[in-house]
């Protein structure tokens, strides 16, 4: 099993008390959704989340960096093993995340 797949399963387990969490594999990593809003993902250098007031509050020690070349900076998750804090952060991030764009029908 790949390191990223194991990490994705661990994150899903850490967030299992939240309803409506899912992930999809993408380009060797994973994108994570909470109530259909993207909040983070697994990239080459680990699990990262979008920069919001909530993510900065829960991880003041995290230094933003782009997950891959040309991407907007994100925050590497430093509280992965703190299940409660991780869940609270994701819940609080929700209202700060952009709504999912609906694909326009032709």
Wavefront OBJ file of the C-alpha trace (Angstrom):
o trace
v 0.000 0.000 0.000
v 1.310 3.443 -0.847
v 2.426 5.862 1.853
v -0.190 8.386 0.641
v -2.992 5.810 0.748
v -2.039 4.892 4.315
v -1.935 8.577 5.269
v -5.342 9.176 3.622
v -6.857 6.307 5.624
v -5.300 7.634 8.837
v -6.701 11.129 8.208
v -10.148 9.693 7.438
v -9.975 7.772 10.721
v -8.881 10.901 12.643
v -11.858 12.799 11.165
v -14.352 9.936 11.446
v -16.498 11.748 14.048
v -17.309 14.430 11.462
v -20.166 13.712 9.110
v -19.679 14.140 5.380
v -15.903 13.821 5.058
v -14.591 12.206 1.893
v -11.477 12.122 -0.214
v -10.670 11.365 -3.808
v -7.332 10.226 -5.209
v -5.764 12.824 -7.489
v -2.381 12.832 -9.246
v -0.762 10.484 -6.738
v -2.185 12.396 -3.772
v -5.663 12.925 -2.320
v -8.093 15.829 -2.150
v -10.208 16.093 1.029
v -13.758 17.430 1.197
v -15.883 18.411 4.185
v -19.565 18.909 3.324
v -18.470 19.105 -0.328
v -15.987 21.936 0.205
v -12.306 21.232 -0.409
v -10.312 21.906 2.747
v -7.025 20.167 2.060
v -5.141 17.340 0.500
v -2.179 15.007 0.511
v 0.595 16.185 -1.746
v 4.211 15.134 -2.249
v 5.195 16.704 1.064
v 2.307 15.422 3.183
v -1.130 16.592 4.369
v -1.854 20.284 3.850
v -4.932 22.448 4.361
v -6.116 25.747 2.954
v -5.045 28.870 4.802
v -8.009 30.222 6.790
v -8.393 32.006 10.122
v -9.241 28.636 11.705
v -6.266 26.750 10.264
v -3.905 29.555 11.367
v -5.478 29.556 14.862
v -5.066 25.784 15.342
v -1.588 25.603 13.805
v 0.219 28.883 14.563
v 3.523 27.019 14.164
v 2.781 25.908 10.590
v 4.697 27.721 7.816
v 2.758 28.140 4.580
v 4.227 26.681 1.406
v 2.871 25.739 -2.009
v 1.952 22.021 -2.199
v 3.383 21.895 -5.739
v 4.945 24.306 -8.182
v 2.601 27.092 -9.264
v 0.001 26.374 -6.554
v -1.349 28.749 -3.924
v 0.396 28.298 -0.576
v -1.221 25.975 1.966
v -0.438 25.036 5.560
v 1.268 21.727 6.373
v -0.841 20.040 9.065
v 1.029 19.953 12.377
v -1.850 18.595 14.516
v -2.538 15.369 12.639
v -2.209 13.205 15.739
v -4.506 15.451 17.820
v -7.845 14.042 16.722
v -10.007 16.566 18.635
v -8.102 19.667 17.504
v -8.007 18.400 13.910
v -11.773 17.878 13.853
v -12.484 21.271 15.425
v -10.187 22.975 12.934
v -11.908 21.352 9.948
v -15.346 22.239 11.343
v -14.329 25.861 11.906
v -12.695 26.081 8.475
v -15.943 25.127 6.744
v -17.568 28.574 6.827
v -14.334 30.122 5.529
v -14.044 27.813 2.528
v -15.368 28.724 -0.904
v -18.446 26.842 -2.030
v -17.834 24.162 -4.574
v -18.191 25.476 -8.095
v -21.046 23.856 -9.918
v -20.253 22.774 -13.432
v -22.328 24.724 -15.901
v -24.484 22.630 -18.188
v -24.307 23.480 -21.864
l 1 2 3 4 5 6 7 8 9 10 11 12 13 14 15 16 17 18 19 20 21 22 23 24 25 26 27 28 29 30 31 32 33 34 35 36 37 38 39 40 41 42 43 44 45 46 47 48 49 50 51 52 53 54 55 56 57 58 59 60 61 62 63 64 65 66 67 68 69 70 71 72 73 74 75 76 77 78 79 80 81 82 83 84 85 86 87 88 89 90 91 92 93 94 95 96 97 98 99 100 101 102 103 104 105 106
